Amino acid sequence: MVPTMMLVGLVFGRWWRTTLIAAAVLWPALVAWTAGPLSVGQVIGASLLGAANAAVGVLVHQAVRWLVRRGRQGRSV
């Protein structure tokens, strides 16, 4: 299930702030929906893990975006 949030980060990485906040809120909800009720500690842990996994996808997205921009600048000169 971890690649799910990485994929979300890859797809929506352009809007990284919104993506990370949404991952921190929605991931615990998804886990609670599939696994049952969670304790407060589990919700906090799921929020942190969801945001961290989405951050990996966002970083990859931003790195590719930066490389594409850099390539375009070099080609136009």
N, C-alpha and C positions, 0 to 999 in steps of 0.2 A: 504494500500500500504506500510505501514511501515514494516511489516514483510518481505517484499521482500529484503530489504537491510540487515536485520538481517540474513536471509537465506544465502545471498551472503557471509556474514562474517563467518557464520558457515561452509560453504563449502570450502571457500578459505582462511580460517583463518591461515593456515600454512604460507602463504605469506602475512603477515599482512600489511606490508608497501604498497605493490602494491595494495592490496585490498582496503585499506583506500583511497589511491589516486584515484583509479578507481571509488570508490563510490562517492567521492567528485566531480568528473568530469562527470560521467555518469548519476547520479541521476537527476541533473538539466536538462540535455538533455532529459531524459525520461519524466520528468514533463512538459517541454516545448513542447515536441512532442504530449503529450496527452491533455494538457490544453491550449496550444497556447503560444503566446509570453510572456516572463517574463521581468520584470524590473530588473535593476542591483541588487537592494536590495533583490528581490525574488530569483535571481540566487545565491547570497551569502547565503541567508537563506537555500535554498534547498541544497547547497553544504555542509553546516554545519550539517544539519539534516541527510543527506545521510551518511556522514562520521560518525556521532555519532551513527546512527542505525547500520551501519556495524561494528563499534567498539564493540558494545554489542555482536554481533555474533562472532567476533574475540576473545573477552575475554572468551566466553564460550568454543570456540574451543580450545584455549590455555590452559584453566583450565582442560578440559578433557584430553588433550594431556599430561599435566603435571601429572595428576593422573594416567594415564596408565603407564607412564614411572616410576613413583614412585612405582607402584604395581609390575612392572617387576623387579625392583632392589631388592625389598623385597623378592620376590619369589626365586631369583637365589642364595641367601645367604644360 
